[in-house]
């Protein structure tokens, strides 16, 4: 009889183990992710909302009705 214990590890545990074994690769991937996220957010642009439009959007929600 051999050792039949099968160790089931979740995704987070496997990712943590990989990150511990490949520290610089993990840091590089995180830096790449941040740069790409900032780039996509910048490329998406923004929409400026007037103060009056912002207040009118939430006028229906306040005061709360019982």
C-alpha positions as CSV (number, residue, x, y, z in Angstrom):
1,X,0.0,0.0,0.0
2,X,1.3,3.4,-0.9
3,X,0.4,6.8,0.2
4,X,-3.0,7.4,-1.3
5,X,-3.6,10.8,0.2
6,X,-4.5,13.2,-2.6
7,X,-4.0,16.8,-1.7
8,X,-6.6,19.0,-3.4
9,X,-5.4,22.6,-3.5
10,X,-7.6,25.5,-4.6
11,X,-6.7,28.0,-7.2
12,X,-5.5,30.6,-4.6
13,X,-3.2,28.1,-3.0
14,X,-1.7,27.1,-6.3
15,X,-1.3,30.7,-7.4
16,X,0.4,31.5,-4.0
17,X,2.7,28.6,-4.4
18,X,3.7,29.6,-7.9
19,X,4.2,33.2,-6.8
20,X,6.5,32.0,-3.9
21,X,8.6,30.0,-6.3
22,X,8.7,32.7,-9.1
23,X,8.9,35.9,-7.1
24,X,10.2,38.2,-9.9
25,X,7.9,36.8,-12.5
26,X,4.9,37.4,-10.2
27,X,6.0,41.0,-9.5
28,X,6.5,41.6,-13.2
29,X,3.1,40.2,-14.0
30,X,1.5,42.5,-11.4
31,X,3.4,45.5,-12.8
32,X,2.3,44.6,-16.3
33,X,-1.3,44.3,-15.1
34,X,-1.3,47.7,-13.4
35,X,0.3,49.3,-16.5
36,X,-2.3,47.7,-18.8
37,X,-5.2,48.6,-16.5
38,X,-4.1,52.2,-16.4
39,X,-3.7,52.2,-20.2
40,X,-7.1,50.8,-20.8
41,X,-8.7,53.2,-18.4
42,X,-6.9,56.1,-20.0
43,X,-7.9,55.0,-23.5
44,X,-11.6,54.6,-22.4
45,X,-11.6,58.3,-21.5
46,X,-14.0,60.0,-19.2
47,X,-17.3,61.8,-19.2
48,X,-17.8,65.0,-17.3
49,X,-21.1,65.4,-15.6
50,X,-22.5,68.8,-14.8
51,X,-23.3,69.4,-11.1
52,X,-27.0,69.8,-11.9
53,X,-27.1,66.5,-13.8
54,X,-25.5,64.7,-11.0
55,X,-28.0,66.0,-8.5
56,X,-31.0,65.3,-10.7
57,X,-29.8,61.7,-11.2
58,X,-30.2,60.9,-7.5
59,X,-33.3,63.1,-6.8
60,X,-35.5,60.0,-7.0
61,X,-33.6,58.2,-4.3
62,X,-33.6,60.7,-1.5
63,X,-35.4,61.1,0.8
64,X,-36.2,57.4,1.1
65,X,-39.9,56.5,0.9
66,X,-41.4,54.1,3.4
